[in-house]
Amino acid sequence: MSEEKKQEATTDETEVSTQEATSASADDTTVPEATEETTSPETSTDAPATDAQERRAQTDRPARGSGIRRGGARNNNRRNPRRSRRGGRNERPRQEFEQKIVSIRRVTRVMAGGRRFSFSVSMVIGDKKGRVGVGVGKAADTQLAIEKAARNAKKNLIVVPMNKDSHIPHDVHTKYASSEVMIMPAPGRGLVAGSSVRTVLELAGVKDVTAKIFSRSKNKLNNARAAIEALKQLKG
């Protein structure tokens, strides 16, 4: 009986030792718990961008119209190189006489084959220093008629007698065709005139003068020629 008890005691000890060994190995080989990856919204690629990142991206982009293309090259020569700037233009030489068109009419002439049109231009030229003239030009083209009127006015230039203040010496009253004009000096009033008479006096350089048209004629060419005839009668 003692031997059987000894054998049972040994078997119990071996079972206890094996259980302790298995529990120790189980403790050493514990499986780590699965941890979920927590990613912050700032570092995640799928999360929407914050306000700070949007501002940084806007500052990094090139401003619109700054001359920088998408590829990064600067486009400095955006203007057309053929177009010259205003500062580089050559100023035209000042002409000797100033020109003003008094009237321009289209004239129709009836021919056997039909109507023919031409243009009649009345012009006043002057240098505002005492010289003034009236001319007429007729041509089929407007520009050609203007050139003819300018040449005709240069042929009919007159010199107006004036003092150093550009004042006329006395009153004049004259009549040309159906136009009747009177010109009087008026110190301190400036140039008071109308119709084409004012154009003649202005381009002649006359100051402080008053003009009066007594006739009812609306013909600007006749009024201008009446003013020229009145200035011819001045005596210095």
Secondary structure, 3 states (H helix, E strand, C coil): CHHHHHHHHHHHHHHHHHHHHHHHHHHHCCCCCCCCCCCCCCCCCCCCCCHHHHHHHHHHCCCCCCCECCCCCECCCCCCCCCCCHHHCCCCCCCCCEEEEEEEEEEEEEECCEEEEEEEEEEEEECCCCEEEEEEEEECCHHHHHHHHHHHHHHCCEECCCCCCCCCCCCEEEEECCEEEEEEECCCCCEECCHHHHHHHHHHCCCCEEEEECCCCCCHHHHHHHHHHHHHCCCC
